[in-house]
Amino acid sequence: MRTILAIAVVLMLVVAGCSQAPGAGTTTGMDGTTTAPTTQPNSGSDTTGQQDAVVKPEDPATDTLGWESGLWYNETIDVEPDDGLNETELNKTVSRSMARVERIRKLEFEERVPVHIMTREEFRANQSSSGTSEARRVFDNAKYESLFMINESTDSLGVQNSNSGSSVGGYYDPTNKEIVVISENESTPQLDEITLSQELFHALQDQKFNFSSFNQTTRELHNAKDGVIEGDGNYVDYLYSQRCQNQWNGDCLTPEAPSGSSGSGGLANIGPYLIKYQPYSDGPAFVKQIKKRGGWQAVNDLYENPPKSTEQVIHPEKYGKDSPAEFSIENRASDGWERVTFPNRPNYASVGEAGMMSMFMYPFYASNQQTQIVPARDFFNRQQGSSQLDPIDPLNYNSTYSNGWDGDKLAVYTNDAAKDNETGYVWKSVWDSEQDAEEFVTGYRKVLKYNGAEKVDGRTNTWRIPSGNEFSDAFYVKRTGDTVVVVNAPSVSELSNVRKGAAPAA
């Protein structure tokens, strides 16, 4: 489980003319000189403006919510963060943060989790995809090629690793049961308490809920389950930040980037990041709504019955009501084209409504705001009466072109006779209605046009992006009722070999 920095949101604010990212400046750094706490734990609500009762109690005889390893959630700790944290200071900070997470989320830690601080350069050096099979690389490249984000001659796994090197603020490793927090300060690595709080909560999730059994074998399934995992984590993160500012009077460690530092740096490609960011944006709002209906217990129950799709997180009213359709992609390839398959994992990709929406939004960034297939004003969730983005749900992964999604699967094909890196694919999607399917086709044709596609004379529903363009290929797009099939091949003549019947004569 990883904390992803809101780099995409920062970029959006720059292009949209906003002044501040969600959450930015909501907490202040602790200098170690604040006075002793004047509040005491109680069973109050999660309303961030609520003031706790006065007078700090004695330590409890047994472990209790809001108290860990001798520290209450609201105690001031004697640390000097500016020169980095020694072992004693780190232990105190972790203990208090554990108590604070317990206080907010009403769950008790079962055991302590080791926490390490790593510089961003060290983290970047550890990012590698060297153990990935060639078939997996080809498959992943085709997935991002189908979204017109990464072309087939670029290593998509390398791009995503580079993105992670810039965007990850920390992570919980469920295998080794440990937490790593990334520091932007190279000379005296420091800890950001807000990031720490989320990773501690991921450890708490691991102790309380069996989410390791979640099926996350496709990007769609991964994002859907992260709607709970990261949604719950980021909502706790938000409440923690608010309390840092209010009840805890700024008594939280939030180090600033060193002078002259560029922080985490830019992304190699914002496309994959947009897809992966979706549960971090929609998830907290989804969890907040569930909590409003039934308290934290209702949120706990989500782990037993998590969302079945990103659609159910984007549109909470569909949770528990609109499960994805069951369908398959028949193998109709010929003339040397063979489907890429894997043992013990799906032989198809699925990007879900979140991935499709990201495809429609990506040209906004790739064109430096010149092309808006989905209007930017519809994507940025601003607070009512303000230019600021909503701190809980900053981005709106909801559009006419992607609404009504009922399932998608992408089958990837290779051919030994094809040129290096050239692949084909069949992308099949099912929609709630014929109108929804037609609206997707309308949006998809706009994406084709943006990428330089031209209609092919003498062929039905066939387009070609000429050579010299980034995504130079041939495409066949066919809607039949509520189902859309997109076929891709290196040339028009190969379309029918990737899928029999594609690109028929007009």
Residue, then its C-alpha position, 0 to 999 in steps of 0.5 A: m500500500r502506497t501513499i501517492l503524492a497529489i502531483a497530478v492535482v498540483l499540475m492541474l492547479v497550475v494549468a487551472g490557475c488555482s493557488q493551492a493543492p488540496g491539503a497543502g498548507t493545512t498543517t504546520g511543522m512542529d519545532g519541539t517547543t510547544t507546551a504540554p497538552t491540555t486535552q484528554p482522550n474521549s469518545g467524541s465524534d470525528t468532527t474535526g472542529q470538536q474540542d476535547a475535554v481538558v486535563k490529561p489523564e494518567d496512563p491506562a492500566t491496559d492498552t486503549l484507543g488513543w494511547e500507544s507505548g506510553l503516549w496519548y494521541n495529544e501529547t507533545i513529544d520532545v523531538e528536534p526534527d530539523d536535524g533528522l530524527n534519532e531512534t528515540e525521537l522516531n519511536k516517540t513520533v511513531s507511538r504518538s501517530m499510532a495513538r492518533v490513528e487509533r483515535i480517529r479510526k476507532l481501531e486498536f493496533e494489535e502490534r507495532v510496525p517498524v518504520h524506516i526513513m528513506t531518501r527519495e534518491e534511495f527509493r528511486a534507485n530501488q525501482s526496477s522491473s528487471g525480473t519482469s518477463e518479456a511477455r508481461r512487458v509486451f502485454d503492459n505496453a499494449k494496455y497503455e498503447s490502447l489508451f494512447m498514453i505510451n506507444e509500443s516502442t516505449d517501455s511502459l514499465g520503466v515509465q511507471n517505475s519512474n512515475s513511482g520514483s517521483s510520486v510515492g510518499g511512503y509505503y507499507d510492505p505487507t510481506n515484511k510488515e514494515i513501513v518506509v517513509i520517503s524524505e525529500n531532504e537528502s542531508t538530514p532525512q526527515l519524516d512527514e507525519i501525515t504520510l506516516s499516519q496513512e502507512l500506519f493505517h495501512a498496517l492497521q488495515d492489514q492487522k484487522f482486515n483480510f484484504s490480502s485476499f482481494n482479487q487485484t489481478t487487473r488495473e480495474l480490479h486493483n483500483a476498485k479494491d483500492g477504493v476501500i483500501e486507499g479511500d479509507g486511508n486517505y479519508v483518515d489522512y484528511l481527518y488527521s490533517q484537519r486535527c493537526q491544524n485544529q485540536w492538535n494546534g499544529d503539533c505535527l511533523t510536516p517538514e518542508a522541502p530543503s531550500g532549492s529542492s524541486g521536491s519529488g520532481g515531475l512525472a515521466n508520463i501523467g497518463p498512467y498516474l491519472i489511472k492509478y490516482q482515481p481511488y485516491s480521489d474518489g475513494p475518500a468521498f466513497v468511504k465518507q458517504i458510507k461512514k455517513r450512512g452507518g458510522w465506522q462499522a459500515v466502513n469496516d463492513l466494506y472489507e467483507n464486501p468491497p466494490k466490484s468495480t471502479e464504477q461503484v466507487i465513482h458512482p457510490e449509488k451503484y455500490g452493491k447494485d450494478s455488478p460488471a457484466e460477464f463476457s469473454i473475448e473469442n480468439r479469432a486471430s489468424d496468419g501468425w497472430e497469437r494471443v499473449t497468455f499467462p499462467n495463473r493470471p487473467n489473459y486480458a487487461s481491464v482498465g475500467e471506467a477509471g481507465m477510460m475516463s483517464m484516456f479521455m482526459y489525457p489529451f488535455y495534458a499531452s496537448n498542453q491544455q489545447t485539446q479538451i475531449v472532456p472539459a477541464r472544468d468538469f474534471f476539477n472538483r472545486q469547492q462550492g464558491s471557491s477556486q480551491l479543489d475539494p480536499i477529499d475528492p479533487l478530481n471527477y472521474n465521471s464523463t458522458y463518454s465513460n458513464g454506463w461502463d459495464g465491463d471491458k477486456l483487452a486481449v493482446y496479440t503478437n506475431d513473429a513476422a511483425k516488426d519489433n514491438e508491433t502488437g495487435y489487440v482486441w478491446k471489447s467493452v459492454w455498456d449499460s445501454e446502446q446509448d452509453a455504448e454509442e457515447f463511448v464510440t463518439g468519445y473514442r473517435k475524438v481520441l483517434k482524431y486527436n492522435g491524427a487518425e484518418k478514415v480509410d476509404g473503402r472500409t467500414n468503421t476503419w481508421r488509420i494513424p499515418s506513419g510518423n505519428e506516435f501511435s501509428d496503427a490501424f483501427y476498427v471500431k464496431r458497436t453492436g447494440d450495447t457492445v463495442v469492439v476495437v481492433n488494432a493492428p500495425s496495418v489495415s490489411e492485418l486487422s482481419n488477421v488479428r480478428k476475423g471480420a474486422a475492417p470489411a469492405a464498405 
